[in-house]
Amino acid sequence: MDDFPEFMKEAANSIAAMQQSNGVKGWVYDGIGGQQMAYWICERDGISKEHVHVFDEYFTVVQGRYTLIIEGIRIDICRGDEYFIPKNVSHAGEFTAGTRTIHCFGGKRAERA
């Protein structure tokens, strides 16, 4: 597959543009305890600027490649790989066009459009 199924891309769950990098489309779902699950499609090469969450983050790459950058260390995460980022750890990333990722956050990460 080169895309998420249409039922996963419900417009009402679209992440606000200001909450994501240019050229990236995302959708979010909320858990009862305040957690969120989000997934993104990267339409072009880009970066995720350095940032910190006050909650844990887990993610996996469904397609493409995401380079996670933590304390200057570059970690290539490819299709099928997964990674856990503990809360309060500063991180950034680089992604290639066509990359799709799924993220689980221990708190509220994204606002809807």
C-alpha positions as CSV (number, residue, x, y, z in Angstrom):
1,M,0.0,0.0,0.0
2,D,1.2,3.5,-0.7
3,D,-1.5,5.3,1.3
4,F,-3.6,4.9,4.4
5,P,-7.2,3.7,3.7
6,E,-9.8,6.4,3.1
7,F,-11.6,5.6,6.4
8,M,-8.5,6.7,8.3
9,K,-8.4,10.1,6.6
10,E,-11.7,11.5,7.9
11,A,-11.6,15.3,7.5
12,A,-12.9,15.8,11.0
13,N,-9.8,14.2,12.4
14,S,-7.3,16.2,10.2
15,I,-4.5,17.8,12.2
16,A,-4.3,21.6,12.0
17,A,-1.6,22.8,9.5
18,M,0.2,24.8,12.1
19,Q,0.6,21.6,14.1
20,Q,2.8,19.9,11.5
21,S,5.5,20.5,9.0
22,N,4.9,21.9,5.5
23,G,4.0,19.1,3.0
24,V,2.7,16.8,5.7
25,K,-0.9,15.7,6.2
26,G,-2.0,14.1,9.5
27,W,-5.0,12.8,11.4
28,V,-5.5,12.3,15.1
29,Y,-7.6,10.2,17.4
30,D,-8.1,10.6,21.1
31,G,-7.9,8.0,23.9
32,I,-10.0,8.1,27.0
33,G,-7.0,8.8,29.3
34,G,-5.9,11.8,27.2
35,Q,-3.5,9.9,25.0
36,Q,-3.5,10.4,21.2
37,M,-2.7,8.4,18.2
38,A,-1.8,10.2,15.1
39,Y,-0.5,9.3,11.6
40,W,1.2,11.3,9.0
41,I,1.8,11.2,5.2
42,C,4.9,13.2,4.1
43,E,4.2,14.5,0.6
44,R,7.8,15.9,0.1
45,D,11.2,15.8,1.8
46,G,11.2,17.8,5.0
47,I,12.1,18.3,8.6
48,S,10.5,18.3,12.0
49,K,12.1,21.0,14.1
50,E,13.6,20.2,17.4
51,H,10.9,20.0,20.1
52,V,10.1,18.3,23.4
53,H,7.0,16.6,24.7
54,V,6.0,16.3,28.4
55,F,4.7,12.8,27.6
56,D,6.2,9.7,26.0
57,E,6.0,9.1,22.3
58,Y,6.1,5.8,20.4
59,F,6.2,5.6,16.6
60,T,6.7,3.3,13.7
61,V,7.5,3.9,10.1
62,V,5.0,2.3,7.8
63,Q,6.6,3.4,4.5
64,G,9.7,5.4,3.6
65,R,12.4,6.6,6.0
66,Y,12.5,9.0,9.0
67,T,15.8,10.1,10.5
68,L,15.3,10.8,14.2
69,I,17.9,13.2,15.7
70,I,18.5,13.1,19.5
71,E,21.4,15.0,21.1
72,G,23.1,15.2,17.7
73,I,22.8,11.4,17.1
74,R,21.1,10.5,13.8
75,I,19.0,7.3,14.0
76,D,17.6,6.0,10.7
77,I,14.1,4.5,11.1
78,C,12.9,2.6,8.1
79,R,9.7,0.7,7.2
80,G,8.8,-1.7,10.0
81,D,11.1,-0.1,12.5
82,E,9.8,1.5,15.7
83,Y,11.2,3.9,18.3
84,F,10.3,5.0,21.8
85,I,11.1,8.6,22.9
86,P,10.8,9.2,26.6
87,K,9.1,12.4,27.8
88,N,11.2,15.5,28.1
89,V,13.8,14.3,25.5
90,S,14.5,16.9,22.9
91,H,14.3,15.5,19.4
92,A,14.0,16.5,15.7
93,G,13.7,14.6,12.5
94,E,14.1,14.5,8.7
95,F,11.8,12.6,6.4
96,T,11.7,11.7,2.7
97,A,8.7,12.2,0.4
98,G,6.3,9.2,0.6
99,T,7.1,8.5,4.2
100,R,4.1,7.4,6.3
101,T,4.3,7.1,10.1
102,I,2.0,6.2,13.0
103,H,2.6,7.8,16.4
104,C,1.2,7.1,19.9
105,F,1.5,9.9,22.4
106,G,1.1,9.7,26.2
107,G,-0.7,13.0,26.1
108,K,-2.4,15.5,23.9
109,R,0.0,16.3,20.9
110,A,-2.3,17.6,18.1
111,E,-5.2,19.9,17.6
112,R,-7.7,19.3,14.8
113,A,-8.1,21.7,11.9
